[in-house]
Amino acid sequence: MYVCYFMISRAKQIKGHMLILRVLILILVTGTRRHDITPVLRQLQWLPVRQRVDFKLALLVYKALHDATAAYLVDDCQLVSHAGRRRLHSADIDTCCVPRTNTRLGDRSFAAAGPQLWNSLPPRIRQPDNEIAEFLRQLKLFLFN
């Protein structure tokens, strides 16, 4: 199930999924296909497909860092401060260790894509003392803008 979120990162697939979603939303909400979709999506508080994939991936990393998900996912996400390496400046801002990969498929794996996305989030969202509800709220606001 989790692999599906990472494999959808191809541009052609995202465009196809987004087109289908937009047409379905317009038909359901407005009854026609000839309206602007952006206000409808904002009203429903729906993220575009790419941001939704990032949302799910960031949520999985959050749960992995807080030991609230499967053990194999927890093993793939380690903070720099807990990695057992020497003390680095980046250990103070909760960055994850991103493993080096040699292929594009390896870049899409959870072990590489999750920490990379986590490190790209603003520090205010990555704070370790954030509760899950606060984390989700801040993440969604960040992805909307």
Backbone torsions as a table, in degrees:
resi	resn	phi	psi	omega
1	MET	NA	-44.9	-177.1
2	TYR	-68.5	-27.9	-178.9
3	VAL	-64.1	-32.1	-179.3
4	CYS	-58.1	-38.1	-178.0
5	TYR	-66.6	-31.3	-176.2
6	PHE	-86.6	-29.4	-179.5
7	MET	-78.3	-15.0	-178.4
8	ILE	-78.3	1.0	-173.8
9	SER	-73.9	-0.5	176.9
10	ARG	-73.5	140.0	-173.2
11	ALA	-63.8	-41.9	-178.5
12	LYS	-62.9	-42.1	-179.3
13	GLN	-65.6	-40.0	-179.6
14	ILE	-64.3	-43.7	179.7
15	LYS	-62.6	-41.2	179.2
16	GLY	-65.7	-45.4	178.7
17	HIS	-64.3	-40.5	-178.8
18	MET	-65.3	-40.9	179.1
19	LEU	-62.1	-45.8	179.1
20	ILE	-62.3	-45.5	179.7
21	LEU	-61.6	-43.7	-178.8
22	ARG	-62.9	-43.8	179.7
23	VAL	-64.2	-44.1	179.9
24	LEU	-63.5	-41.8	179.5
25	ILE	-64.5	-45.1	179.5
26	LEU	-60.7	-43.7	-179.8
27	ILE	-65.3	-42.3	-178.8
28	LEU	-69.1	-42.4	-173.7
29	VAL	-85.3	-47.0	-173.6
30	THR	-103.3	-17.1	-179.9
31	GLY	85.5	-1.4	179.3
32	THR	-143.4	164.6	-179.7
33	ARG	-97.2	3.4	-169.2
34	ARG	-107.3	28.4	177.3
35	HIS	-111.5	165.7	175.6
36	ASP	-77.5	131.4	-174.9
37	ILE	-82.1	-26.1	-172.1
38	THR	-58.6	-48.3	178.4
39	PRO	-63.3	-33.5	179.4
40	VAL	-67.3	-43.8	178.7
41	LEU	-63.9	-40.2	178.0
42	ARG	-64.7	-40.4	179.9
43	GLN	-64.2	-40.1	179.2
44	LEU	-80.2	-9.0	-177.3
45	GLN	58.3	43.3	177.4
46	TRP	-98.3	135.4	175.9
47	LEU	-86.3	149.6	170.8
48	PRO	-61.2	163.8	-171.9
49	VAL	-57.7	-47.0	-178.2
50	ARG	-60.0	-44.2	178.9
51	GLN	-69.7	-31.7	177.8
52	ARG	-66.7	-39.7	176.0
53	VAL	-62.8	-44.2	177.1
54	ASP	-62.3	-38.4	178.6
55	PHE	-61.1	-49.1	-179.7
56	LYS	-64.1	-40.5	-179.7
57	LEU	-66.5	-43.1	178.4
58	ALA	-64.9	-36.9	177.5
59	LEU	-64.5	-41.1	177.3
60	LEU	-63.3	-40.5	178.5
61	VAL	-65.5	-42.9	177.7
62	TYR	-57.3	-47.2	-179.8
63	LYS	-65.3	-36.7	178.6
64	ALA	-66.4	-39.6	179.6
65	LEU	-70.8	-22.8	179.0
66	HIS	-104.3	16.5	178.5
67	ASP	53.1	41.4	-179.0
68	ALA	-113.9	21.6	179.4
69	THR	-144.0	-173.2	-176.0
70	ALA	-61.2	149.8	-175.1
71	ALA	-63.3	-34.3	-179.0
72	TYR	-68.5	-25.9	174.6
73	LEU	-79.5	-35.7	178.2
74	VAL	-62.2	-37.7	-180.0
75	ASP	-66.5	-26.1	-178.0
76	ASP	-82.0	-14.8	-178.0
77	CYS	-118.9	109.9	176.7
78	GLN	-127.7	136.3	174.8
79	LEU	-74.1	152.3	178.7
80	VAL	-59.8	-36.2	-178.2
81	SER	-69.3	-22.6	-179.2
82	HIS	-103.8	3.5	-173.1
83	ALA	-79.1	-7.7	177.8
84	GLY	80.0	12.1	177.9
85	ARG	-93.0	-178.2	179.1
86	ARG	-67.0	160.3	-176.6
87	ARG	-67.6	125.4	179.7
88	LEU	-119.6	158.0	176.3
89	HIS	-63.3	-33.0	-178.5
90	SER	-70.1	-10.2	179.0
91	ALA	-69.2	-20.6	-178.5
92	ASP	-79.8	-16.9	-175.6
93	ILE	-114.8	24.6	174.1
94	ASP	53.5	59.0	173.8
95	THR	-97.5	149.2	179.5
96	CYS	-94.2	153.8	174.2
97	CYS	-78.0	124.7	179.1
98	VAL	-102.9	118.3	-179.6
99	PRO	-71.6	151.0	178.3
100	ARG	-81.0	133.0	178.1
101	THR	-123.9	159.1	-177.5
102	ASN	-110.2	-8.5	-177.1
103	THR	-129.3	162.7	177.1
104	ARG	-68.8	-33.0	177.3
105	LEU	-65.3	-38.8	176.9
106	GLY	-64.3	-33.9	177.6
107	ASP	-65.6	-25.4	-178.6
108	ARG	-89.0	-6.8	-179.9
109	SER	-68.3	158.5	-179.4
110	PHE	-62.3	-37.5	-177.5
111	ALA	-62.0	-29.2	-179.7
112	ALA	-100.7	-46.3	-175.5
113	ALA	-69.9	-37.5	-179.1
114	GLY	-62.3	-56.9	178.1
115	PRO	-61.6	-34.4	179.1
116	GLN	-65.0	-42.9	176.8
117	LEU	-65.7	-42.5	179.9
118	TRP	-58.2	-43.5	-178.9
119	ASN	-69.1	-22.5	179.8
120	SER	-83.4	-10.8	178.2
121	LEU	-75.1	151.1	176.7
122	PRO	-63.2	149.4	-178.5
123	PRO	-58.3	-30.6	-179.3
124	ARG	-65.5	-27.1	178.4
125	ILE	-81.8	-32.8	-175.4
126	ARG	-83.0	3.7	-176.2
127	GLN	-59.6	134.8	-175.3
128	PRO	-69.3	-22.2	-178.0
129	ASP	-88.6	3.3	176.3
130	ASN	-68.9	131.1	171.2
131	GLU	-72.8	163.3	-174.6
132	ILE	-64.8	-37.2	179.9
133	ALA	-65.2	-41.3	178.2
134	GLU	-68.2	-40.3	177.5
135	PHE	-60.4	-46.6	-179.2
136	LEU	-63.8	-39.2	179.7
137	ARG	-64.6	-48.0	-179.6
138	GLN	-66.3	-37.6	179.3
139	LEU	-65.2	-43.8	-179.9
140	LYS	-65.4	-40.7	176.3
141	LEU	-62.6	-40.6	179.4
142	PHE	-64.5	-42.4	-178.1
143	LEU	-73.8	-27.3	176.2
144	PHE	-68.1	-35.8	-178.2
145	ASN	-91.7	NA	NA
